[in-house]
Amino acid sequence: MELNASLEGGCLLVAVGIAEVDLTVSDDFKEALLARYNAGTAVDLLLDLSAVKFMDSKAIGAMVSVRKAVAAQGGRMGICGLHPHVAKIIRVVTLGAVFDVFADRAEAKAGYGC
């Protein structure tokens, strides 16, 4: 799983480096995100999805699972850099109520004070 992570303030910023997050990689995606989050000292998690052009329902479920784990630690989870197709999925399934959605990395970092 291609994830580039950096700690910025109290935030773990993770850039997802693959174009499709679907059934074939969703479990690896979830486990890799959780491993990086749990290994560090960050409270909040920001996902930069700029490279992701497609997500299916299994990927959305993986993200919701990660968000629950982050919330259990008292953190917030935000997503940014949404491709129009991914943004549409987020809107259709009303995940804007679950995740903090930001236009880009700069807005996400400002929103979380990173």
N, C-alpha and C positions, 0 to 999 in steps of 0.2 A: 504494500500500500504506500503510495507516494504522498507523504504528508511532511510539510516543512513547518516546524514549530519553533516559536521564539517566545520567551518570557518578556513581557513589557509591563512593568509595574506589577499590579496584581492580576494581570490578564495573561492567559496563554492564548497566543494568536497562532492559529493553525491554517496554513494555506493547503488546500486539497489540490493535488497536482495531476489528477486524472480527469478525463473528459466525461466519463460515464460512471455513475455510482448506481448500480443496479443489483439485482438478485445475485449475480455471480461474485460480487465483492462486498456486499453490504455487511456481512458478519465480520470480515476482516477490517472494514472501515470502522465499525463500532468498536471492536476490540482495540484497534490501534489508537483511536481517539481516547478511549478510556485509559489505556496504558500511559499515554503521554500526560493526560490530565492528572491521573493518580500519582505519577512519579514526581510531580513538581510541587511547587508551593502556591501556584496560582489559585485564585478563588473563582474568577470569571473565565469563561471560554468564548473566544470569538473565532468563528469559522469563516475564512475567506474562500468563497466558492467561485471565484472568477474563472477558473479553468473548467469548471463543471458545466457541461452543456445539456446533460440529461440526468434525471433522477427518477427512480420508480418508487412504488409504494413501500417496498422493502427498505429502500434507502431512507425514506421519510421515517419509517418505524425505527430504524437504527438511530437516527438523529434524535427522535423523541426519547428513546432509551438513554442516550447520552445526556440529554437535557435533564432527565429525572435524576441521574447520578450527580450531576453538577448542582442541581437544586438541593439535593440531600446534604451537600457539603456547604450550603448557604450561598452558592454562587449563582450567577446569571449566565445565560448562553445566548449569544447573538450570532447572526449570519449576515454576510455582506457580499457584494460583488455578484449579484444574481444575474445570470444569463436570462434573457426574456422567457425562454421555455421553462426554466426552473422557477422564475418569479411567478409565472402563471400557475404552476402546480401549487406553490406556496399560497397564492391567493385563493385558488379553487377549494383547497382543503382547509382554508382559514387558519393556517399555521402562524399567521401574523399575531394571533392571540397567544401562541405558545412560545415563539422565539421573538427576540428583539431583532427587527430587520432594519439594516442600514444600507445605504446606497453603495458605499465603498469603505475601504479599510480606514481611511482618515476619519470619516464620520463615525465609524464603529469605535475607534480608539477614543475619540472625543466623547462619545456617548457613555463610555465606561470609565473614562478618566485614566486611560492607560498612557 
